[in-house]
Amino acid sequence: MEFGFLFWFFLAGLIVACLQDLKRREVDNWLNLFLAFGGVAFIFYEAIFSRDTSSIFQMGFAIVVLFIFMNLFYYGRVFAGGDAKLLFAMVAFFIGSTFFVTLANIGVFLLLLMLAGSVYGLSFSIFLYFKSYKEVNKKMRGVFSSKIIKVLLLLGIVFLVLGFVHWTFLFFGAFMFVFPLLYVFAKGLEEVSMTRFVSGKELREGDWLAENVKVNGKTILASWDGLTKKELKILLKQKKVKIKEGIPFVPAFLLAFLMYVFLRDYIFSLIVGSIR
């Protein structure tokens, strides 16, 4: 298999983004801009030298599609801001010979990204759990004591028993039983391994507050959008601020990128075969 410029360009960019995300839980805007403009510039130059402008139209189409998905994932609380921007920055890599192929390329990558994200996220969560399992178990017992959790588990057991009557009850029972357990695990892990205290001077734009903070009669809300520059100025003199850190998701991008490169043609052949 021959790897062109865009493969090595985005591979190098994703490796740098991984290092940034693992170290600081963020991807720099300059890197996303560099990848986006670098990829777009390459497509333009290639179109000019080959005297084939069709790729420019395909790129315009891909920009619109990825812009829609970027906003859906961000406002749907699936991706953080840096992850959404990274997805959009990779636009040049998905350009195909037709609009359909371009759309299919994006679709296949997103499916692989969800698969890679699920496997990676679960693996990373298990790693964090065993790293501090005593503290996590203690927090989990506190969450598990909630009446709502116990009621949901009890209903799950009831539906599982009714599954002997009809299989649909078994499906709902499994969901109602497993979901509360996953919630308890996630909350316990979040409290121990995904929150920390920093001073106001250490805060950065986009950081997530773990809880609301009151400063001089003003309340700064913990929101998905993260801290703004205005809020950073208000929190500057605070000695301790509790922030929340998500799982670094960019490694899932790198894994999905490699899966896409090596499995894309095979997946397309399966799709075409199933249609026939």
matplotlib code that plots the C-alpha trace (Angstrom):
import matplotlib.pyplot as plt

x = [0.0, 1.3, 0.9, 0.7, 1.5, -1.9, -1.4, 1.9, 0.8, -2.3, -0.5, 2.2, -0.5, -2.5, 0.5, 1.3, -2.3, -2.3, 0.8, -0.9, -4.2, -2.5, -0.4, -2.7, -6.2, -6.5, -5.4, -3.9, -5.9, -2.8, -2.4, -6.0, -5.6, -2.3, -3.9, -7.0, -5.2, -2.3, -4.8, -6.9, -3.8, -2.5, -5.9, -5.8, -2.3, -3.0, -6.1, -4.2, -1.2, -3.5, -5.9, -8.8, -11.0, -13.4, -11.5, -12.2, -15.9, -15.6, -13.7, -16.4, -19.0, -16.9, -16.4, -20.2, -20.8, -18.1, -19.1, -22.6, -21.2, -18.7, -21.6, -23.8, -21.1, -20.1, -23.6, -24.8, -22.0, -20.3, -17.0, -15.2, -14.3, -10.8, -12.0, -14.7, -12.2, -9.8, -12.5, -13.2, -9.4, -9.2, -11.5, -9.0, -8.4, -11.9, -12.2, -13.3, -13.9, -17.7, -20.0, -21.2, -17.7, -16.8, -19.9, -19.2, -15.6, -16.8, -19.4, -17.0, -14.5, -17.2, -18.3, -14.7, -14.2, -17.2, -15.9, -12.4, -13.7, -15.8, -13.0, -10.4, -12.7, -13.5, -9.8, -8.7, -11.5, -10.5, -6.8, -7.9, -10.0, -7.2, -4.9, -7.0, -9.5, -9.8, -10.8, -13.1, -14.8, -15.4, -17.0, -19.0, -20.6, -21.7, -23.4, -24.8, -26.6, -28.9, -32.6, -33.0, -30.2, -31.7, -35.1, -33.8, -31.8, -34.9, -37.0, -34.2, -34.4, -38.2, -38.0, -35.3, -37.6, -40.4, -38.0, -39.0, -42.5, -41.3, -37.8, -38.6, -38.8, -35.3, -34.0, -35.4, -34.4, -30.8, -30.7, -32.3, -30.0, -26.7, -27.2, -27.3, -24.2, -22.3, -23.5, -22.2, -18.9, -18.6, -19.4, -17.0, -14.2, -15.0, -14.8, -11.4, -9.5, -11.0, -11.2, -8.4, -7.9, -5.8, -5.2, -6.9, -3.6, -3.4, -6.8, -7.0, -9.7, -12.0, -11.4, -14.4, -15.5, -16.5, -18.9, -20.3, -18.0, -19.1, -16.8, -17.8, -21.5, -21.2, -21.7, -19.7, -21.6, -20.0, -20.9, -19.9, -18.6, -15.8, -14.4, -14.3, -11.6, -13.9, -14.5, -10.8, -10.2, -12.8, -11.2, -7.6, -7.1, -8.8, -6.5, -8.4, -10.8, -12.1, -12.0, -13.1, -10.9, -12.4, -10.7, -8.2, -10.1, -7.5, -5.9, -9.2, -8.8, -5.4, -6.7, -9.7, -7.4, -5.2, -8.3, -9.7, -6.5, -6.2, -9.8, -11.6, -11.5, -12.5, -15.5, -16.6, -16.4, -18.7, -21.2, -21.2, -21.5, -24.5, -26.3, -25.9]
y = [0.0, 3.4, 6.2, 9.7, 13.1, 13.5, 10.2, 11.2, 14.8, 13.8, 10.9, 13.3, 15.8, 13.2, 12.0, 15.5, 16.0, 12.8, 13.9, 17.3, 15.6, 13.0, 15.7, 18.7, 17.3, 19.7, 20.1, 23.5, 25.6, 26.3, 22.6, 22.2, 25.3, 24.0, 20.6, 22.3, 24.8, 22.5, 19.9, 22.4, 24.0, 20.6, 19.9, 23.3, 22.9, 19.4, 20.5, 23.4, 21.2, 18.4, 20.8, 18.9, 21.2, 18.4, 17.8, 21.4, 20.9, 17.6, 19.5, 22.2, 19.4, 17.7, 21.0, 21.5, 17.8, 17.9, 21.3, 19.9, 16.8, 18.9, 21.0, 18.0, 16.2, 19.3, 20.6, 17.0, 16.7, 13.9, 15.8, 18.6, 21.7, 20.5, 17.1, 18.6, 21.0, 18.1, 16.2, 19.3, 19.8, 16.4, 17.4, 17.0, 13.4, 12.3, 13.8, 11.2, 11.0, 11.8, 13.3, 9.9, 8.5, 11.6, 11.2, 7.4, 8.2, 10.5, 8.0, 5.1, 7.1, 8.3, 4.7, 3.6, 6.6, 5.6, 2.0, 3.0, 5.5, 2.9, 0.4, 3.0, 4.7, 1.5, 0.4, 3.8, 3.8, 0.3, 1.5, 4.5, 2.2, -0.2, 2.8, 4.0, 1.2, 1.6, 5.3, 4.6, 1.8, 4.1, 6.7, 4.1, 2.9, 6.4, 6.8, 3.3, 4.2, 6.5, 5.4, 6.1, 3.7, 1.0, 1.4, 1.2, -2.0, -3.5, -2.7, -4.2, -7.4, -7.5, -7.1, -9.7, -12.2, -11.2, -12.0, -15.7, -14.6, -12.6, -11.7, -8.0, -7.7, -9.3, -6.5, -3.7, -5.5, -5.8, -2.1, -0.9, -3.2, -2.4, 1.4, 2.3, 0.1, 2.0, 5.3, 4.3, 3.3, 6.5, 8.8, 7.0, 7.2, 10.8, 11.9, 10.2, 10.1, 12.8, 15.8, 17.8, 21.1, 23.9, 27.5, 30.3, 31.2, 27.6, 27.8, 27.9, 29.0, 26.0, 24.2, 22.5, 23.4, 20.3, 22.5, 26.0, 28.6, 31.8, 34.8, 38.1, 37.4, 36.2, 32.5, 31.0, 28.0, 24.6, 24.2, 22.1, 25.2, 25.6, 28.7, 32.0, 34.6, 36.9, 34.1, 33.4, 37.0, 36.5, 33.3, 34.5, 35.1, 31.8, 29.5, 26.3, 25.6, 22.1, 21.2, 18.2, 16.4, 14.2, 11.1, 12.2, 11.2, 12.0, 8.6, 7.2, 9.5, 8.1, 4.5, 5.2, 7.0, 3.9, 1.6, 3.8, 3.7, -0.1, -1.2, 1.3, -0.7, -3.9, -2.1, -0.7, -4.1, -5.5, -2.7, -3.1, -6.9, -6.5, -4.2, -6.6]
z = [0.0, -1.0, 1.5, 0.1, 1.6, 3.4, 5.2, 6.7, 7.2, 9.3, 11.0, 12.3, 13.3, 15.2, 17.0, 18.2, 19.1, 21.2, 23.1, 23.8, 24.9, 27.1, 28.8, 29.1, 28.2, 25.3, 21.7, 20.7, 18.2, 16.2, 15.5, 14.3, 12.1, 10.8, 9.8, 8.3, 6.2, 5.3, 4.0, 2.1, 0.6, -0.6, -2.3, -4.1, -5.3, -6.5, -8.4, -10.0, -11.2, -12.4, -14.0, -12.3, -10.2, -9.2, -5.9, -4.9, -5.2, -3.3, -0.6, -0.4, 0.1, 2.7, 4.6, 4.8, 6.0, 8.6, 9.8, 10.5, 12.3, 14.3, 15.7, 16.3, 18.3, 20.2, 21.1, 21.6, 24.3, 22.5, 21.8, 23.6, 21.6, 20.7, 19.5, 17.3, 15.8, 15.1, 13.2, 11.1, 10.5, 8.8, 6.0, 3.2, 4.0, 3.2, -0.3, -2.9, -6.6, -6.2, -3.7, -2.7, -2.1, -0.1, 2.1, 2.4, 3.5, 6.2, 7.3, 7.5, 9.5, 12.0, 12.5, 13.1, 15.5, 17.6, 17.7, 18.6, 21.1, 22.8, 23.1, 24.1, 26.6, 28.3, 28.4, 29.8, 32.4, 33.6, 33.8, 35.9, 38.1, 39.0, 39.5, 42.5, 43.0, 46.8, 46.6, 43.6, 45.4, 48.4, 46.1, 44.3, 47.5, 48.2, 44.8, 45.1, 48.3, 46.3, 46.4, 42.6, 41.8, 44.0, 42.5, 38.9, 39.8, 41.4, 38.3, 36.1, 38.1, 37.8, 34.0, 33.8, 35.5, 33.2, 30.4, 30.8, 29.6, 26.6, 25.3, 25.1, 28.8, 29.0, 26.8, 28.9, 32.1, 31.0, 30.1, 33.3, 35.4, 33.6, 33.1, 36.8, 37.4, 34.7, 36.1, 39.6, 38.1, 36.0, 39.0, 41.3, 38.7, 38.0, 41.6, 42.2, 39.0, 36.8, 39.2, 40.8, 42.6, 41.0, 41.9, 40.0, 38.3, 36.8, 35.2, 31.4, 29.0, 28.3, 31.7, 33.1, 36.6, 38.7, 40.7, 40.7, 42.3, 44.2, 44.1, 45.6, 45.3, 41.7, 40.8, 38.0, 36.7, 35.8, 32.1, 29.2, 27.3, 29.9, 31.4, 29.4, 29.5, 31.6, 34.1, 34.3, 35.5, 38.2, 39.4, 39.2, 42.9, 44.1, 46.0, 45.2, 42.3, 41.6, 37.9, 35.9, 33.3, 30.6, 29.2, 26.5, 23.4, 20.6, 20.9, 19.6, 16.6, 15.9, 16.2, 14.0, 11.4, 11.1, 11.0, 8.2, 6.2, 6.4, 6.5, 4.3, 1.1, 2.9, 4.5, 1.1, -0.5, 2.3, 1.8, -2.0, -1.6, 0.8, -1.6, -4.5]

ax = plt.figure().add_subplot(projection="3d")
ax.plot(x, y, z, "-o")
ax.set_aspect("equal")
plt.show()
